[in-house]
Amino acid sequence: MPSQSYVKKNLSLAWPLALNGLLMQSMLMIDTLLVSPLGEIPLAAMGIATAIVAAILGIQMALANGTQLVLSRAVGSGNNQTLSKAFWSGMMINCSVGLLFWILLTLFDRPLIGLLTDNVLLQQEVASYLVISKYIILYTALTQVMIALFNGLGRTKIPFKGYLIELPINAVLSYLLIHGYQFSDTIAIEAMGVQGAALGSIIAISVRLMYLGSYMKFSPVIEITLPDKNTSMSRNIRLHFIEIFPIAANVTMLMIGVTVYQLLYSQLDINAYVAITLVMPWIKAGTQFIAAWSHSSAITISQAIGSNKMDDLSKNVDTSIDIAVVISVICAMLFGLMSIFIADIYPHLDAATYQALAVIAPLYIFLPIVRGYNTVHGNILRAVGKTTAVFKINFTGQWVISIPLCALIILVFDGSIFWAFAIQPFEEVVKALPFRQLARKSLKEFDHKKAQALMYD
């Protein structure tokens, strides 16, 4: 594939993926804004409950991202039976995992909530939110695999339209259900508090599920057939799971790592902790664009592997890395601009908090450059079947080196916010060389035989 057409195709895939991520974050921010007038207890309850559900959803999305690579290869092969088997294998795996987490949350929600807070009123509010919001796990198991199919087919705009439909429905229904509304003397919606936010989300995701399902059913370009009764799915499911499990394990490990970092940063003085808390959402939002480009690159490369058209594989990988670095630099420049106007974005903070923000500014400006470099390498390596190797690099960089060093700086040496936060870019620097070396080695060794080994049929 010529470099220019490769870039054009990736960009057409990437921008809906990036906006999808931003829309998902927007829905959580909207719910938070709508619940905030109810006071601290409901707001804290929603924060705890959504953290629990979000952790599970993160694992489901990671599994779906792995399935997305398998589906992309199947699309490249042009074999509809292979595509259908990959889709149903991914669906069975994600639904099984979703059902398992739903059962665990149903049976052990009270003990889990008790571990997170000892406030009785807060426990009750969290439980009332979870009793409804836990059903999102089941809906997500279905929608994420459908989204993986659309992305694998190169139709990333379809899931984007689904989120555009869901967002206003979620916002309007959540507002009405949280606060109640009197339409007339005889027609009214009773205020449900935090449960209203959960129910609004359930209804909205149901509408998105129906949209995705109807598009799959009526689209002439999508032909997903049920497995033949004589076709055994067990081998396909087993190999599918073996490939995507390290991706889910990787995401789980990184999520726990982020939590540990936050707990360590909470041991700094209050102004330092507030400064880090304020910049983290911006870092997460900014890296959406880098992640989207990386995912689109993995989709395109997986399609090429499935079609056995790999003459330009190394050249396209180099192009992906170069553009990821450009996107990362642009993100860093925007963060630099943000650091100049941070006092306008967050007025009325303590002088010590502004000082802490100024101290870490060079670090969070540099962070997206090296993180973007690693992100694109990680996704490309997964596309060529190196999911376990990516997990090992991330585990070593984060848990063996960086988190222990961060704990040493904060808990033993009582280090400043600069050295504590510097561990974030340091972790990425530590992982950069192993990622680069593994990518070069894997691409050099990758051939048609290895490509065929990634195809399960």
N, C-alpha and C positions, 0 to 999 in steps of 0.2 A: 504494500500500500504506500503510495507516494507520501512523503512527509506532510505536504500541505493538506491533502485530503484526510490524513490521519489526525492532524490537529483540528481541522474543521469538524470532523465527526466527533472527536472527544469533547470539544467545546459545546456542541449541540447536546451531548449527553450530560455534561457537567453542570450547566447553569440550572436546569430543573432540580438536580440533586442538591445543589447548594441551597437553593430557595426552599426545598423540602425541609432541610435541617433547620433553617431559620424559622419556618412556619411552625415546626414542632416546638421549638423553644418559645415562640410567641404565644402558643396556646397555654403553656404553663404560666407565662407572665400575666396573661389576661385573667386566668383563674385566680392568681395571687392578688391582683388588683381588685377583683370583684369580691373576694373574701375579706380583704383587709379592713373594710368598715365594721366587720363583726367583732373586731378586737383581737388581742394577742393570742388567746387560747385557740380559737378556730384557725387563726393564721398559722400558729405553730403546729396544730394538728394536721393541717393540710400539708405543711412542709415535711413532717415526719412520714405521713402516709404516702405522699408522692415519691419520697426518697426510696421507700420500700418497693413500691410498684415500678419506679423507674429503673431500679437495679435489675429487676426481673426482665423488664422490657429490653434493657441493654443486652442481656444474654440472648433473648429471642432475636433481636436485630442482628447480633453477631452471627448467629446460626443462619439467618436469612442471607446475610452478606456472603457467607460461604456457599450457600445454595445458589446464589446469584452467579458465582464463578462457574459452577457446574452447569447451570442453565445456559450461560453464555457460550460455553464450549459446545453444548448440544445445538444451540442456534447456529453456530459456525459449521457444524457437521451437516446441517440441512436435513437431518433425519428426524422426522416428526415423532416417531416412536421413542427415540432416545430422549427427546425433549419432554415428552409426556411422562416417561418413567422418572426422569430427574425431578420434574415438578411434583409428582405424587410422593416420591421419596422424601423430598424436602418438606412437603406438607405433613406427612406422617411424623417425621422427626420433630418438627416445630410444634405441632399440635400435642404430641406426647409430652414434650418438655413443658409446654404451657399448662397442660392438664395437671402434671405433677406439681408444678409450683402453685397452681390454684388450690389443689387439695392440701398441700402443706400450709398454705396461708389460711385456709379455712380451719384446719385442725389446730394450728399453733399461733394464731394471730395474737391472742391475749398474752401468752408468755413472751412473744417477740416484742410487743408494745411495752410490756413491763420492763424489759431490758433497756429500752430506749428512753423511758421517762418514768418517774415515780409520782408524778402529779396525777391524782385520780381523775380530775375533770378533763385533763388533757388526754388521758388514756381512753376515756369514754368518747371523746370527739374523734380521736384517731380511729377507734373501732367502728364508729358510725360511718366514717368516710370509707374505710376499707371494705365494709360489708357490701358496698356497691362497686367501688372502683376496682376491686379484684377481678371483676368480669372483663375488664379491659384486657387482661392477660390472654383470655380466650379469643377475643376479637383480634388481638394483635397477632396471635399465632397464624390466623388465616390471612390477614391483610399483608403481613410482611413477606410471606411467600409469594402472594400475588404481585406485590411490588417488585420482588426479585425477578419474577417472570417478565414483567414489563421492561424492567431495566436491562435484563439479559437480551431482550429482543431489540433494544435500542430505543424503546418508546418511553423515555423517562418523563415526558410531559404528561402522560396519563396519571401517574401517582401524584404529580404536582397539582393537576386539576382536582384530584380527589381531596388533597389538603386544602385547596382554595374553597371547595364546597364545605368541608368540615369546619373550618375556622369560624366563619360568621354564625353557623348554626350553633356551634359550641358556645360562642360568646353570648348570643341572644338568649338561648335556653338556660345557660348557667346563671345569667343575671336574673331572669324571671324566677328560676327555681331557688336560687340562694335567698333572694330578698322578698319574693312573692310579688304579686301584682293584682290589683283590683280592676278588672276590665269593665264591670258593671255591677249593679246591685246583686245580681244572681250568678255572675261568672267571675271567679277569682282563682288565682294560683296561690296556694299556701306557701309561706316561706319555709324552706327546708334547711337553711344554713349550709354547712359544708357538704351535707349529703346532696344538696342541689347541684353543687359543682361537679360531684361525681356522676350524678344522673345525667346532667347536661353533656358530659364527655361521652358517656355510654351511648346516648341517643345519636350524638354527632358521628361517632366512629361507626355506628350501625349504618348510617346513611352512606358513609364512605365505603363501607364493605359492600353495600348493595350496588353502588356505582361501579366499583372495580369488578364485581361479579358479573354485572350485566354487560360490561364492556368485553369481558372475557368470552361470554356466551354469544354475543351478537357480532363481534368483530370478525370479518372474513379472513383476516391474516393470522388469527390465533386458533389453532386446532389442537386442543389438549384432549386426548382420548383416555378413557379409563383403561387400566391394564387388562390385557387379555386374561381370561380365567386360567389359561394354560401357562401363563407367564409368571415365573417366580420372581417376586420383588425383593426377597430377603437378601440376596447378594448385592443388589443395587443399593438397598437401604444401608447395608453394613459398610460398603465402601464409601458411600456418600457421607455417612456419619464419621467414619475414620478421618476423612479429609476435613470436614467442617468443625469437628470437635475442638481441635487446637485453636481455631479462631475464636470460639466462644470462651474457651479457657483463657485466652490472651486478653480478651475484653474484660472478663471477670477479674483477672489479676490486676489489670491497669485501673479498673474502677476502685478496687480495694486499696490500691496504692494511692490514688487521689485522696481517698478518705483518710488514710494514714498521714499523708502530707498535711491535710487540713487539721488533723488532731495535733500534729507536731507544731504547726504554726500557731495553734491556739495557746501554746505555752509561751509565745512571745508577749510583749506588752500589748495592751488593748489597741493602741494606735497602729502598731505594726500589723496586727491581725486584721483590723478593719481595712487597712490599705490593700492587703493581699486579697481579702474578700471582695473588694470593689473591682479589682482588675480581672479577677478570674472569669466572670461571665463574658467580658470583652475578648479575652484570649480564646475562650471556647467558641464564640460567635465568629471571630476572625478566621479561625482555622477551618471553618465549614467549607470555605471556598477551596482551600488546599485539599481537604479530604474529598470533596466532590470531584476535583480533577483526578486525584489518585484512583478513586473508584471507577471513573469513566475510562481511565487508562487500563485498569484491570479487566473491565468488560470487553474492551476492544481487543486486547491481547488474548483473552480467553476465546473470543470468537475466532481469532486468527489460528489459534492452536486447534480448535475444533474443526476448522476447515482445512487444516494442514498447509496453510499458506504462511510460512514462517521465514520467507527470504529476507524480509525487512524487519524481523523481530528485534534485533539488537539496535538497529537504527531508530526504530519507533520508541524503544525503551529510553534511549538517550534523549530523544525529543521530549518524552514525558518528564524526565528528570529536569531538563533545562527549563521547561515551562513551569514546572512546580516551583523551581527556585525563583523564577520571575514573579510568580504569584505571591510567594512568601516574602520577597523583598517589598512588593507593593503593600502587603499587609503590615510589614514592619514600619514602612513609611507612614501608614495611616495611624499606627500605634504611636509613632513619634509625634504626629500632629495632635493626637488625643492627649498626650502627656503635656503639651503646651496649654491646652484648654481644660485641663482636668478640674481646675478650681471653678470653672463655669459650669461644667457638667455636674459636679458635686459641690454646691455652695454650702456654707455654714458648717464646715468640718473644723475640728481642732487644728491648730497650727502644727502640732506634732504629727497628725495624720497626713497633712500635705507634705511635710518633710519626709515621712516614710514613703509616700508615693513618688516623690522626686528621687529618692535613693534607689528604688527598684526600677525606675523608668528605663535605664539602659538594658536591664535584664529582660523585661517583658517586650521591649522593642526587638531585641536580638532573638528571642525565643522562637517566633514563628519561622525564621529562616532555617534553622537547623531542624526544627520539628517537621517542617514541610518536606525537607530533604529525606528524612527518615520515613515519613508517611508514604510517600510515593514509592520508595524502595520496598517497604513492607507489603503494600498492595500488589506490586508487580511480582514479588517473590511468591505471594500466595497464588497468583494467577498461574505460575509455573509449577505449582504443587508443593512449595516449600513452607507449608503452614506450621509444621512443628519447629522448623529452624527459626522462623520469625518469633514464635513463642519463647524459645530458649534465649534469643538475643534480648528480647524485652524483659524477661524474667531476670536475667543476669544484670542488665543495666539498671533496672529499677530496684529489685529486692536484694540483690547480693551487694551492690555497690552504693547506689544513691540514697535509698531510704536509711540504711544504717549510718551513712555519713551525715545525713541531715539530722538524725537523732543525736549523733555525737556533737554536732555543732550547737544545737539548741539546748540539749539536756545536760551535756557535760561541760562544754566550754562557754555556755551562755553567750553564743555568738549573736551578732547584730542581724537585723532583717536582711541586709544585703547578702551576707554569706548564707543565710538560711534559704532565701529565695533563689540564690545563684545555683542551688542544686538542681532546679528545674531545667535550665539550659545545659547544665553540666551533664545531666542524665542523657540528654539527647546527643551531646557531643560524644559521650562514651559509646553510644550505640551506632553512631554514624559510620565509623570505619568497618565494623563487622558487617553491617548491612551492605555497604558498598562492595566489600570483598566477596561476600556470598552472592550478590547479584551478578558480578562479573563472572564468577566461577560457574554459577547455575546457567547463565545464558550461553557461556562457551560450551558447556556440556550438553545443553538442551538440543535434542534432535527429534526426528519423526518417531523414533521408537519410544522416547520418553513422552512425547505428545500422545501417542496411541495408548500408553499405559494410564494416562489420565482419563481416558474414555472408558466407561464402565461396561459398554456393550460391544 
